[in-house]
Amino acid sequence: MPQPDDLPQGTGALTAASHALTINLLRQLDGAAGRQLLQRVQDLEQTLAPWQVMERLRRDAAAELCRAAVSLHACRLAAREKFGELAQDMMFDDAALQMASALPVATHRATRFADGEAVADIACGIGGDCVALAHRGPVAACDLDPVRTWMAQHNAEIAGVSAQVVVACADARAPAVRCASLFADPARRSDGGRRVRHGNDYSPSLEQIVALRPGFRCVAVKVSPALNEEQLPSTVDEVEYVSWRGQCREAVLWFDPAAAVRRRATVIGGGSLLWDEVKPPKAEVGTPGAYLYDPDPAVVRSHLVGLLASQLNATLVGDQVAYLTSEEGRATPFARCFRVLEQVPFGLRRLRQQLKAEGWRPTEILRRRFPVEPAMLMRDLRGAGNTGTRTVSLICTKVADRPVVFICDPH
């Protein structure tokens, strides 16, 4: 197990982020009086407006502590999707929570590291990845922000894995050397809070993290799934795109001699599509058939729509359109399958008439290479099919370069 002395001390080369939440405030909120204050926030918000909640709280506690309690309570509510029941006792700030991986995603990633092997988790934030990694072995975590490191240690205790985790306030560019593997989740926002688009604008930068590769058996780097592939390091062994609950949550760059493929599209709970050639497979364009498939975003991001098409015996509905079509519908974790009820050349009046005549009520609109935004189209269709007895999905795209709407059975 790495010891605290193995972790470098903060060099001051990077500036720690400022927070409304301080360690002193967090310690107060973690005490008996703080927990009572948080419970009051939960009780009061059921019937009062936010400003009224603050007014009531400030009768008995300092304004700074009241603001911290309201902020933490809001974060814990938002964190339930990512951390489940653990969220009710974890510590967060809003920016770090947005950056944190959902626990199912972090758990999947952790399983790819060797069991029992010590992993350095750099730029650990509030420690969500520490919790997942600690279930398979020791973790030496660091972050330059002392508030975040306090949160990470607290959250490891809440998850029952504190014996496996050492957290230190340290520069991510000089990680623990006694660990066999390294995981990095660099900050992807500027000081002003805007998302950055280039890997070398991350903190630490992608280039700085890759420079650490010779010191570890395995390195994994979480990056934005929207990162341009031209920015990927030439030395990367595998790029994995990970989807959870219908969204591509992250891409992971694996620098690992055990990497078996060049590309991987993973759907949490559904498995992975694997491809080991330099160029991704292509799919042919065909005539729209009885069924449409909307590939999972991880499949689209990984450019493995062609591989999925071959597995489903399907073709593309149009050039540069990621919808697939076939005469046979098959269940797959890598795409939603729709049965086509009608194919309508796009025209608002014609579409409204078709929906009303058939008694179809649209409940969702999907779009690729289509000139109208789904929200705007749904607004324009208001009243059409509102009394319909059958719900339908509208899939809007281009076929032969002409806008088309497929009216589909969503089931």
C-alpha positions as a Markdown table, in Angstrom:
| # | Residue | x | y | z |
|---|---|---|---|---|
| 1 | Met | 0.0 | 0.0 | 0.0 |
| 2 | Pro | 1.5 | 3.4 | -0.9 |
| 3 | Gln | 2.2 | 5.6 | 2.1 |
| 4 | Pro | 1.6 | 9.3 | 2.4 |
| 5 | Asp | 5.4 | 10.0 | 2.1 |
| 6 | Asp | 5.3 | 8.4 | -1.3 |
| 7 | Leu | 3.0 | 11.1 | -2.6 |
| 8 | Pro | 4.7 | 14.4 | -3.6 |
| 9 | Gln | 3.8 | 17.6 | -1.8 |
| 10 | Gly | 2.2 | 20.5 | -3.6 |
| 11 | Thr | 4.7 | 22.4 | -5.6 |
| 12 | Gly | 2.7 | 25.5 | -6.1 |
| 13 | Ala | 3.1 | 25.2 | -9.8 |
| 14 | Leu | -0.6 | 25.1 | -10.2 |
| 15 | Thr | -3.1 | 27.2 | -8.4 |
| 16 | Ala | -5.7 | 25.5 | -6.3 |
| 17 | Ala | -9.3 | 26.3 | -7.2 |
| 18 | Ser | -11.3 | 28.5 | -4.8 |
| 19 | His | -14.5 | 27.2 | -3.3 |
| 20 | Ala | -17.4 | 28.6 | -1.4 |
| 21 | Leu | -17.0 | 25.4 | 0.5 |
| 22 | Thr | -14.0 | 25.4 | 2.8 |
| 23 | Ile | -12.5 | 22.6 | 4.8 |
| 24 | Asn | -13.7 | 24.3 | 8.0 |
| 25 | Leu | -17.2 | 24.5 | 6.7 |
| 26 | Leu | -17.2 | 20.9 | 5.5 |
| 27 | Arg | -16.0 | 19.8 | 9.0 |
| 28 | Gln | -18.8 | 21.7 | 10.6 |
| 29 | Leu | -21.4 | 20.2 | 8.2 |
| 30 | Asp | -20.0 | 16.7 | 9.0 |
| 31 | Gly | -20.6 | 17.2 | 12.7 |
| 32 | Ala | -23.8 | 16.6 | 14.6 |
| 33 | Ala | -24.9 | 20.3 | 14.4 |
| 34 | Gly | -24.1 | 20.4 | 10.7 |
| 35 | Arg | -26.1 | 17.2 | 10.0 |
| 36 | Gln | -29.1 | 18.8 | 11.8 |
| 37 | Leu | -28.7 | 21.9 | 9.7 |
| 38 | Leu | -28.7 | 19.8 | 6.5 |
| 39 | Gln | -31.8 | 18.0 | 7.7 |
| 40 | Arg | -33.5 | 21.4 | 8.2 |
| 41 | Val | -32.6 | 22.4 | 4.7 |
| 42 | Gln | -34.3 | 19.2 | 3.4 |
| 43 | Asp | -37.4 | 19.8 | 5.5 |
| 44 | Leu | -37.8 | 23.5 | 4.7 |
| 45 | Glu | -37.4 | 23.1 | 1.0 |
| 46 | Gln | -40.5 | 21.0 | 0.8 |
| 47 | Thr | -42.7 | 24.1 | 1.4 |
| 48 | Leu | -40.6 | 27.2 | 1.1 |
| 49 | Ala | -38.9 | 29.1 | -1.7 |
| 50 | Pro | -35.0 | 29.1 | -1.7 |
| 51 | Trp | -34.8 | 32.6 | -0.3 |
| 52 | Gln | -37.2 | 31.7 | 2.5 |
| 53 | Val | -35.1 | 28.6 | 3.4 |
| 54 | Met | -32.1 | 30.8 | 3.8 |
| 55 | Glu | -34.0 | 33.3 | 5.9 |
| 56 | Arg | -35.1 | 30.6 | 8.3 |
| 57 | Leu | -31.7 | 29.0 | 8.6 |
| 58 | Arg | -29.9 | 32.3 | 9.3 |
| 59 | Arg | -32.0 | 32.8 | 12.5 |
| 60 | Asp | -29.9 | 30.1 | 14.1 |
| 61 | Ala | -26.6 | 29.8 | 12.1 |
| 62 | Ala | -24.0 | 31.9 | 10.4 |
| 63 | Ala | -24.9 | 33.0 | 6.8 |
| 64 | Glu | -21.7 | 31.3 | 5.4 |
| 65 | Leu | -22.6 | 28.0 | 7.0 |
| 66 | Cys | -26.2 | 28.2 | 5.8 |
| 67 | Arg | -25.1 | 28.9 | 2.2 |
| 68 | Ala | -22.7 | 25.9 | 2.5 |
| 69 | Ala | -25.5 | 23.7 | 3.8 |
| 70 | Val | -27.9 | 24.7 | 1.0 |
| 71 | Ser | -25.2 | 24.2 | -1.7 |
| 72 | Leu | -24.2 | 20.8 | -0.3 |
| 73 | His | -27.8 | 19.6 | 0.0 |
| 74 | Ala | -28.4 | 20.5 | -3.7 |
| 75 | Cys | -25.2 | 18.7 | -4.8 |
| 76 | Arg | -26.3 | 15.6 | -2.9 |
| 77 | Leu | -29.7 | 15.5 | -4.6 |
| 78 | Ala | -28.0 | 15.9 | -8.0 |
| 79 | Ala | -25.4 | 13.2 | -7.1 |
| 80 | Arg | -28.0 | 10.5 | -6.6 |
| 81 | Glu | -28.0 | 9.6 | -10.3 |
| 82 | Lys | -24.2 | 9.1 | -10.2 |
| 83 | Phe | -23.7 | 7.6 | -6.7 |
| 84 | Gly | -27.0 | 6.2 | -5.6 |
| 85 | Glu | -27.6 | 6.0 | -1.8 |
| 86 | Leu | -23.9 | 6.9 | -1.1 |
| 87 | Ala | -24.7 | 10.4 | -2.2 |
| 88 | Gln | -26.7 | 11.3 | 0.9 |
| 89 | Asp | -23.5 | 11.3 | 3.0 |
| 90 | Met | -20.8 | 12.2 | 0.5 |
| 91 | Met | -19.2 | 15.7 | 0.1 |
| 92 | Phe | -19.3 | 17.6 | -3.1 |
| 93 | Asp | -19.0 | 21.0 | -4.7 |
| 94 | Asp | -20.9 | 21.6 | -7.9 |
| 95 | Ala | -18.0 | 21.9 | -10.3 |
| 96 | Ala | -16.3 | 18.7 | -9.0 |
| 97 | Leu | -19.6 | 16.8 | -9.1 |
| 98 | Gln | -20.1 | 17.6 | -12.8 |
| 99 | Met | -16.6 | 16.3 | -13.5 |
| 100 | Ala | -17.0 | 13.1 | -11.5 |
| 101 | Ser | -17.7 | 9.8 | -13.2 |
| 102 | Ala | -20.9 | 8.0 | -12.4 |
| 103 | Leu | -20.1 | 5.1 | -10.1 |
| 104 | Pro | -21.2 | 2.4 | -12.6 |
| 105 | Val | -18.9 | 4.0 | -15.2 |
| 106 | Ala | -16.0 | 4.2 | -12.8 |
| 107 | Thr | -16.5 | 0.6 | -11.6 |
| 108 | His | -16.4 | -0.6 | -15.2 |
| 109 | Arg | -13.1 | 1.2 | -15.8 |
| 110 | Ala | -11.6 | 0.0 | -12.5 |
| 111 | Thr | -12.2 | -3.7 | -13.5 |
| 112 | Arg | -9.7 | -3.2 | -16.4 |
| 113 | Phe | -6.8 | -2.6 | -13.9 |
| 114 | Ala | -5.1 | -5.7 | -12.4 |
| 115 | Asp | -6.6 | -6.9 | -9.1 |
| 116 | Gly | -4.5 | -6.0 | -6.1 |
| 117 | Glu | -2.3 | -3.7 | -8.1 |
| 118 | Ala | -1.6 | -0.3 | -6.6 |
| 119 | Val | -3.0 | 2.5 | -8.8 |
| 120 | Ala | -2.1 | 6.2 | -8.7 |
| 121 | Asp | -5.2 | 8.4 | -9.2 |
| 122 | Ile | -4.1 | 11.9 | -10.2 |
| 123 | Ala | -6.3 | 14.9 | -10.2 |
| 124 | Cys | -8.7 | 12.8 | -8.1 |
| 125 | Gly | -11.3 | 15.5 | -7.4 |
| 126 | Ile | -14.0 | 14.4 | -4.9 |
| 127 | Gly | -12.7 | 10.8 | -5.1 |
| 128 | Gly | -15.4 | 9.0 | -7.1 |
| 129 | Asp | -12.9 | 7.0 | -9.1 |
| 130 | Cys | -10.9 | 6.3 | -5.9 |
| 131 | Val | -13.9 | 4.5 | -4.5 |
| 132 | Ala | -14.3 | 2.3 | -7.6 |
| 133 | Leu | -10.5 | 1.6 | -7.8 |
| 134 | Ala | -10.2 | 0.8 | -4.1 |
| 135 | His | -12.6 | -2.2 | -4.5 |
| 136 | Arg | -9.9 | -4.0 | -6.5 |
| 137 | Gly | -6.7 | -2.8 | -4.8 |
| 138 | Pro | -4.7 | 0.0 | -3.1 |
| 139 | Val | -5.1 | 3.6 | -4.4 |
| 140 | Ala | -2.7 | 6.6 | -4.0 |
| 141 | Ala | -4.8 | 9.6 | -4.9 |
| 142 | Cys | -3.7 | 13.3 | -5.2 |
| 143 | Asp | -5.1 | 16.6 | -6.1 |
| 144 | Leu | -3.6 | 20.1 | -5.8 |
| 145 | Asp | -6.8 | 21.4 | -4.2 |
| 146 | Pro | -6.9 | 20.8 | -0.4 |
| 147 | Val | -10.7 | 21.0 | -0.3 |
| 148 | Arg | -11.1 | 18.3 | -3.0 |
| 149 | Thr | -8.6 | 16.0 | -1.2 |
| 150 | Trp | -10.5 | 16.4 | 2.0 |
| 151 | Met | -13.7 | 15.5 | 0.2 |
| 152 | Ala | -12.0 | 12.5 | -1.5 |
| 153 | Gln | -10.8 | 11.1 | 1.9 |
| 154 | His | -14.2 | 11.7 | 3.4 |
| 155 | Asn | -16.0 | 10.0 | 0.5 |
| 156 | Ala | -13.7 | 7.0 | 0.7 |
| 157 | Glu | -14.7 | 6.6 | 4.4 |
| 158 | Ile | -18.4 | 6.9 | 3.5 |
| 159 | Ala | -17.9 | 4.1 | 0.9 |
| 160 | Gly | -16.1 | 1.9 | 3.4 |
| 161 | Val | -12.8 | 1.8 | 1.4 |
| 162 | Ser | -10.6 | 4.3 | 3.4 |
| 163 | Ala | -8.2 | 1.5 | 4.4 |
| 164 | Gln | -7.3 | 1.1 | 0.7 |
| 165 | Val | -6.9 | 4.8 | -0.1 |
| 166 | Val | -4.2 | 7.3 | 0.7 |
| 167 | Val | -5.0 | 10.9 | -0.4 |
| 168 | Ala | -2.5 | 13.8 | -0.5 |
| 169 | Cys | -2.5 | 17.4 | -1.7 |
| 170 | Ala | 0.0 | 17.1 | -4.5 |
| 171 | Asp | 0.9 | 18.1 | -8.0 |
| 172 | Ala | -0.6 | 15.7 | -10.5 |
| 173 | Arg | 2.5 | 16.0 | -12.7 |
| 174 | Ala | 4.6 | 14.2 | -10.1 |
| 175 | Pro | 2.5 | 11.2 | -9.0 |
| 176 | Ala | 3.3 | 8.4 | -6.6 |
| 177 | Val | 6.2 | 6.3 | -7.9 |
| 178 | Arg | 5.4 | 3.0 | -6.0 |
| 179 | Cys | 2.2 | 2.4 | -8.0 |
| 180 | Ala | 2.3 | 0.0 | -10.9 |
| 181 | Ser | -0.5 | 1.8 | -12.8 |
| 182 | Leu | -1.9 | 5.3 | -13.2 |
| 183 | Phe | -5.3 | 6.7 | -13.8 |
| 184 | Ala | -5.7 | 10.4 | -14.7 |
| 185 | Asp | -8.9 | 12.5 | -14.9 |
| 186 | Pro | -7.6 | 15.9 | -15.9 |
| 187 | Ala | -9.7 | 19.1 | -15.5 |
| 188 | Arg | -11.4 | 20.0 | -18.7 |
| 189 | Arg | -12.6 | 23.5 | -17.9 |
| 190 | Ser | -10.8 | 26.8 | -18.0 |
| 191 | Asp | -10.4 | 29.0 | -14.9 |
| 192 | Gly | -13.6 | 30.8 | -16.1 |
| 193 | Gly | -15.5 | 27.5 | -16.1 |
| 194 | Arg | -15.7 | 27.0 | -19.9 |
| 195 | Arg | -15.1 | 23.5 | -21.3 |
| 196 | Val | -11.8 | 23.3 | -23.2 |
| 197 | Arg | -11.6 | 21.4 | -26.5 |
| 198 | His | -7.9 | 20.7 | -26.9 |
| 199 | Gly | -6.2 | 18.0 | -24.9 |
| 200 | Asn | -3.2 | 20.2 | -24.2 |
| 201 | Asp | -5.5 | 22.7 | -22.5 |
| 202 | Tyr | -6.5 | 20.1 | -19.9 |
| 203 | Ser | -5.0 | 20.4 | -16.5 |
| 204 | Pro | -2.6 | 18.6 | -16.3 |
| 205 | Ser | -2.4 | 18.5 | -20.1 |
| 206 | Leu | -2.7 | 15.4 | -22.2 |
| 207 | Glu | 1.0 | 15.8 | -23.2 |
| 208 | Gln | 2.1 | 16.0 | -19.5 |
| 209 | Ile | 0.2 | 12.9 | -18.6 |
| 210 | Val | 1.5 | 10.9 | -21.6 |
| 211 | Ala | 5.0 | 11.9 | -20.5 |
| 212 | Leu | 4.5 | 9.9 | -17.3 |
| 213 | Arg | 3.9 | 6.7 | -19.3 |
| 214 | Pro | 7.4 | 5.2 | -19.0 |
| 215 | Gly | 7.0 | 5.0 | -15.2 |
| 216 | Phe | 4.0 | 2.7 | -15.1 |
| 217 | Arg | 2.9 | -0.6 | -16.5 |
| 218 | Cys | -0.6 | 0.6 | -17.4 |
| 219 | Val | -1.9 | 4.2 | -17.9 |
| 220 | Ala | -5.5 | 5.2 | -18.5 |
| 221 | Val | -6.6 | 8.8 | -19.2 |
| 222 | Lys | -10.2 | 9.9 | -19.1 |
| 223 | Val | -10.9 | 12.5 | -21.9 |
| 224 | Ser | -13.9 | 14.1 | -23.4 |
| 225 | Pro | -15.7 | 11.8 | -25.9 |
| 226 | Ala | -15.8 | 14.8 | -28.2 |
| 227 | Leu | -12.0 | 15.1 | -28.4 |
| 228 | Asn | -10.9 | 15.3 | -32.0 |
| 229 | Glu | -9.2 | 12.0 | -32.9 |
| 230 | Glu | -6.3 | 14.0 | -34.5 |
| 231 | Gln | -5.4 | 15.0 | -31.0 |
| 232 | Leu | -5.0 | 11.4 | -29.7 |
| 233 | Pro | -1.4 | 10.5 | -28.9 |
| 234 | Ser | 0.2 | 8.2 | -31.5 |
| 235 | Thr | 1.4 | 5.9 | -28.7 |
| 236 | Val | -2.1 | 5.1 | -27.4 |
| 237 | Asp | -2.9 | 1.4 | -27.5 |
| 238 | Glu | -6.7 | 1.5 | -27.3 |
| 239 | Val | -9.5 | 4.2 | -27.3 |
| 240 | Glu | -12.6 | 3.2 | -25.4 |
| 241 | Tyr | -15.9 | 5.1 | -25.6 |
| 242 | Val | -18.2 | 4.4 | -22.7 |
| 243 | Ser | -22.0 | 4.9 | -22.6 |
| 244 | Trp | -24.3 | 4.8 | -19.7 |
| 245 | Arg | -28.1 | 5.5 | -19.7 |
| 246 | Gly | -28.1 | 6.5 | -23.4 |
| 247 | Gln | -25.2 | 9.0 | -23.2 |
| 248 | Cys | -21.6 | 8.7 | -24.2 |
| 249 | Arg | -20.1 | 9.7 | -20.8 |
| 250 | Glu | -16.4 | 9.5 | -21.6 |
| 251 | Ala | -13.5 | 8.3 | -23.7 |
| 252 | Val | -10.6 | 6.5 | -22.1 |
| 253 | Leu | -7.1 | 6.3 | -23.6 |
| 254 | Trp | -5.5 | 3.1 | -22.6 |
| 255 | Phe | -1.7 | 2.8 | -22.7 |
| 256 | Asp | -1.5 | -0.8 | -21.7 |
| 257 | Pro | 0.4 | -3.8 | -23.2 |
| 258 | Ala | -2.6 | -5.9 | -22.4 |
| 259 | Ala | -4.9 | -3.9 | -24.6 |
| 260 | Ala | -6.5 | -6.3 | -27.0 |
| 261 | Val | -8.0 | -3.9 | -29.6 |
| 262 | Arg | -7.6 | -0.5 | -31.0 |
| 263 | Arg | -11.2 | 0.6 | -30.6 |
| 264 | Arg | -13.9 | -0.3 | -28.1 |
| 265 | Ala | -17.5 | 0.9 | -27.7 |
| 266 | Thr | -18.8 | 0.0 | -24.3 |
| 267 | Val | -22.4 | 0.2 | -23.1 |
| 268 | Ile | -22.5 | -0.2 | -19.3 |
| 269 | Gly | -24.6 | -3.4 | -18.6 |
| 270 | Gly | -24.6 | -4.3 | -22.3 |
| 271 | Gly | -21.0 | -5.3 | -23.2 |
| 272 | Ser | -18.6 | -4.0 | -25.8 |
| 273 | Leu | -18.0 | -3.8 | -29.6 |
| 274 | Leu | -14.4 | -4.4 | -30.4 |
| 275 | Trp | -12.3 | -3.5 | -33.5 |
| 276 | Asp | -8.6 | -4.0 | -34.0 |
| 277 | Glu | -7.8 | -2.5 | -37.4 |
| 278 | Val | -6.4 | 0.9 | -38.1 |
| 279 | Lys | -9.5 | 2.1 | -40.1 |
| 280 | Pro | -13.0 | 1.5 | -38.7 |
| 281 | Pro | -15.4 | -0.6 | -40.8 |
| 282 | Lys | -17.7 | 1.0 | -43.4 |
| 283 | Ala | -21.4 | 0.4 | -43.9 |
| 284 | Glu | -23.2 | 0.6 | -47.2 |
| 285 | Val | -26.2 | 2.8 | -47.9 |
| 286 | Gly | -29.4 | 0.8 | -48.6 |
| 287 | Thr | -33.1 | 1.3 | -49.1 |
| 288 | Pro | -35.0 | 2.0 | -45.8 |
| 289 | Gly | -36.7 | -1.2 | -44.6 |
| 290 | Ala | -39.3 | -2.2 | -42.0 |
| 291 | Tyr | -37.0 | -1.4 | -39.0 |
| 292 | Leu | -34.7 | 1.4 | -38.0 |
| 293 | Tyr | -31.9 | 1.4 | -35.5 |
| 294 | Asp | -30.5 | 4.3 | -33.6 |
| 295 | Pro | -27.0 | 3.3 | -32.6 |
| 296 | Asp | -25.8 | 4.1 | -29.1 |
| 297 | Pro | -23.7 | 7.3 | -28.9 |
| 298 | Ala | -20.6 | 5.2 | -27.9 |
| 299 | Val | -20.9 | 3.3 | -31.1 |
| 300 | Val | -21.2 | 6.5 | -33.1 |
| 301 | Arg | -18.3 | 8.2 | -31.3 |
| 302 | Ser | -16.1 | 5.2 | -31.8 |
| 303 | His | -16.9 | 5.0 | -35.6 |
| 304 | Leu | -18.1 | 1.4 | -35.2 |
| 305 | Val | -21.5 | 1.9 | -36.8 |
| 306 | Gly | -20.3 | -0.2 | -39.7 |
| 307 | Leu | -19.4 | -3.1 | -37.4 |
| 308 | Leu | -22.8 | -2.9 | -35.8 |
| 309 | Ala | -24.4 | -2.9 | -39.3 |
| 310 | Ser | -22.6 | -6.1 | -40.2 |
| 311 | Gln | -23.9 | -7.8 | -37.0 |
| 312 | Leu | -27.4 | -6.7 | -37.6 |
| 313 | Asn | -27.4 | -7.4 | -41.4 |
| 314 | Ala | -28.3 | -3.7 | -41.8 |
| 315 | Thr | -27.4 | -0.8 | -44.0 |
| 316 | Leu | -27.3 | 3.0 | -43.6 |
| 317 | Val | -30.5 | 4.9 | -44.5 |
| 318 | Gly | -28.4 | 7.6 | -46.1 |
| 319 | Asp | -24.8 | 8.8 | -46.7 |
| 320 | Gln | -23.2 | 10.2 | -43.5 |
| 321 | Val | -26.4 | 9.4 | -41.5 |
| 322 | Ala | -25.8 | 7.0 | -38.5 |
| 323 | Tyr | -29.3 | 5.5 | -38.6 |
| 324 | Leu | -29.4 | 1.8 | -39.7 |
| 325 | Thr | -32.2 | 0.0 | -41.4 |
| 326 | Ser | -33.1 | -3.6 | -42.2 |
| 327 | Glu | -36.2 | -5.8 | -42.9 |
| 328 | Glu | -35.8 | -7.7 | -39.7 |
| 329 | Gly | -35.8 | -6.2 | -36.1 |
| 330 | Arg | -33.2 | -7.6 | -33.7 |
| 331 | Ala | -32.7 | -6.7 | -30.0 |
| 332 | Thr | -29.2 | -5.3 | -29.3 |
| 333 | Pro | -27.7 | -3.4 | -26.4 |
| 334 | Phe | -25.9 | -1.2 | -28.9 |
| 335 | Ala | -28.9 | 0.5 | -30.6 |
| 336 | Arg | -32.6 | 1.3 | -30.1 |
| 337 | Cys | -34.8 | -0.6 | -32.5 |
| 338 | Phe | -37.9 | 0.9 | -34.0 |
| 339 | Arg | -40.6 | -0.6 | -36.3 |
| 340 | Val | -41.4 | 1.8 | -39.1 |
| 341 | Leu | -45.1 | 2.6 | -39.4 |
| 342 | Glu | -44.9 | 5.2 | -42.1 |
| 343 | Gln | -42.2 | 7.1 | -44.1 |
| 344 | Val | -43.3 | 10.7 | -44.9 |
| 345 | Pro | -41.4 | 13.2 | -47.0 |
| 346 | Phe | -41.0 | 16.1 | -44.7 |
| 347 | Gly | -43.7 | 18.8 | -44.8 |
| 348 | Leu | -45.3 | 20.2 | -41.7 |
| 349 | Arg | -48.8 | 20.2 | -43.0 |
| 350 | Arg | -48.5 | 16.7 | -44.5 |
| 351 | Leu | -47.0 | 15.4 | -41.2 |
| 352 | Arg | -49.7 | 16.9 | -39.1 |
| 353 | Gln | -52.4 | 15.4 | -41.3 |
| 354 | Gln | -50.8 | 12.0 | -41.2 |
| 355 | Leu | -50.6 | 11.9 | -37.4 |
| 356 | Lys | -54.2 | 13.1 | -37.0 |
| 357 | Ala | -55.6 | 10.7 | -39.5 |
| 358 | Glu | -54.0 | 7.7 | -38.0 |
| 359 | Gly | -54.5 | 8.7 | -34.3 |
| 360 | Trp | -50.8 | 8.8 | -33.6 |
| 361 | Arg | -49.4 | 10.9 | -30.8 |
| 362 | Pro | -45.7 | 11.8 | -31.0 |
| 363 | Thr | -43.8 | 11.6 | -27.7 |
| 364 | Glu | -40.2 | 11.9 | -28.9 |
| 365 | Ile | -38.3 | 13.2 | -31.9 |
| 366 | Leu | -34.9 | 12.0 | -32.9 |
| 367 | Arg | -32.8 | 13.8 | -35.5 |
| 368 | Arg | -29.7 | 13.4 | -37.7 |
| 369 | Arg | -28.9 | 15.7 | -40.6 |
| 370 | Phe | -32.4 | 17.2 | -40.4 |
| 371 | Pro | -33.0 | 21.0 | -40.8 |
| 372 | Val | -35.5 | 21.4 | -37.9 |
| 373 | Glu | -34.6 | 21.2 | -34.2 |
| 374 | Pro | -36.7 | 18.5 | -32.4 |
| 375 | Ala | -38.0 | 21.0 | -29.8 |
| 376 | Met | -39.2 | 23.4 | -32.6 |
| 377 | Leu | -40.8 | 20.6 | -34.5 |
| 378 | Met | -42.6 | 19.3 | -31.4 |
| 379 | Arg | -43.9 | 22.8 | -30.8 |
| 380 | Asp | -45.1 | 23.1 | -34.5 |
| 381 | Leu | -46.9 | 19.7 | -34.2 |
| 382 | Arg | -48.8 | 20.8 | -31.1 |
| 383 | Gly | -52.4 | 19.8 | -31.5 |
| 384 | Ala | -51.6 | 17.1 | -34.1 |
| 385 | Gly | -52.4 | 13.7 | -32.6 |
| 386 | Asn | -52.9 | 15.0 | -29.1 |
| 387 | Thr | -56.0 | 12.9 | -28.8 |
| 388 | Gly | -54.4 | 9.9 | -30.5 |
| 389 | Thr | -54.5 | 6.6 | -28.8 |
| 390 | Arg | -51.1 | 5.3 | -30.0 |
| 391 | Thr | -47.8 | 6.9 | -29.1 |
| 392 | Val | -45.2 | 7.1 | -31.8 |
| 393 | Ser | -41.6 | 8.2 | -32.2 |
| 394 | Leu | -40.5 | 10.5 | -35.0 |
| 395 | Ile | -37.1 | 9.8 | -36.6 |
| 396 | Cys | -36.1 | 12.8 | -38.8 |
| 397 | Thr | -33.2 | 12.5 | -41.2 |
| 398 | Lys | -32.3 | 12.7 | -44.9 |
| 399 | Val | -32.7 | 10.0 | -47.5 |
| 400 | Ala | -31.2 | 10.6 | -50.9 |
| 401 | Asp | -30.4 | 14.1 | -49.6 |
| 402 | Arg | -34.1 | 14.9 | -49.0 |
| 403 | Pro | -35.6 | 15.4 | -45.5 |
| 404 | Val | -37.8 | 12.5 | -44.4 |
| 405 | Val | -39.7 | 11.7 | -41.2 |
| 406 | Phe | -40.1 | 8.0 | -40.2 |
| 407 | Ile | -43.1 | 7.5 | -37.9 |
| 408 | Cys | -42.2 | 4.6 | -35.7 |
| 409 | Asp | -43.4 | 2.3 | -33.1 |
| 410 | Pro | -41.3 | 3.2 | -30.0 |
| 411 | His | -41.6 | -0.3 | -28.6 |
